[in-house]
Amino acid sequence: MPELTRRRALTGAAVLATAVGAQTLVAPDASAAGHSHEGSLEPFDEVYRGRRIQGRPAGMGGHHHGHGAGYAVFVDGVELHVMRNADGSWISVVSHYDPVATPRAAARAAVDELQGAALLPFPAN
């Protein structure tokens, strides 16, 4: 049996990491199974922590340029700018660094982050 050298150990680790990475790309992650696709997002309308949150499919027009993947979210009637990430997660202008699984979860996270403050309209560029 050949002696284990640093080069062989690093080569083996690289091969293993590549194999695991390739398998991850081919096999969908179990946590991604609950992510909705653009065409299957359901509308919602509920009161969360005393704030009315709504979400519904929207036209691709407007100032969003597709960032919201054709979906509009509102907190107390004010539009919450949402954006879909490449991995299928969602972020909002309020909770930008905390991706969530659905637009509804993005609206709830925004309400949590606002802590009772009013959501101000996001200026269109």
Secondary structure, 3 states (H helix, E strand, C coil): CCCCCHHHHHHHHHHHHHHHHHHHHHCCCHHHHHCCCHHHCCCEEEEECCEEEEEEECCCCCCCCCCCCCEEEEECCEEECEEECCCCCEEECCCCCCCECCHHHHHHHHHHHHCCCCCCCCCCC
